[in-house]
Structures are given as structure tokens and as C-alpha cells.
Amino acid sequence: MFLRFMVQAHHADLDFYDEFYPEGAYTENHKDHFKLWHPEIPDPFEK
């Protein structure tokens, strides 16, 4: 039997990706996650 296991991080640390990955490593959806899904919480990644 073969099982594929995947994990997705919903609150990715975008500062980490900005520092260690090339531009384009995450999408606008990742960038706007807090605005779209948690409008009551200040966006920790807003610059």
C-alpha cells in the first residue's frame, strides 16, 4: 500500500521566504492571507 502524506502551513513566515528563497516563492494569496481570512488580526508581514 502506498500513502501520500502532505502538510500545508497556513501561516507561513514570509520574512523567512524573503530572506532564503528567490522572489516568487509564494503567491499573492499567501501574502494577503491575514487580510482575507483574519481581518481582525493585524498583518504581521505588512511592510
N, C-alpha and C positions, 0 to 999 in steps of 0.2 A: 504494500500500500504506500502511496506517495501522498504526502500532505504538504501543501504550501502554506507557510505561515508568514504573515505580513503585519507590520506595526506602522502606524502613522502617528506622527507627533502633530497635535493640533496647535500648540503654541510654540512654534519653532523660534529659536533665538536668532533673529535676523542679523543682529550685530555679529554673531559668530560667522554666519554665512558671508556677510560683507567682508570680513577680515580674511577668511581662509578659503573661500570659493570664488570662482570667476563670476563676473556680472551675469545675471540671468539664471542663477542657481535656484531662484524661487520666483514665483509669479506675482502679479498684482493682487491676486486673491489672497496669497499668503500675507502680503504687505498690508492689505486692508482688512484682515481678519477681525481685529478688535473693533473697527468701525462698523463692520457688517453684523457681527454676532454678539458683541458686548459693548453697545454704545454707552452704557452706564459706567464703564471702566475706562479710565484714561489710557490711551495707547502708549505702552512703554517704548515703542520703537519710533514714534513720531519725532522727526528731526526738524 
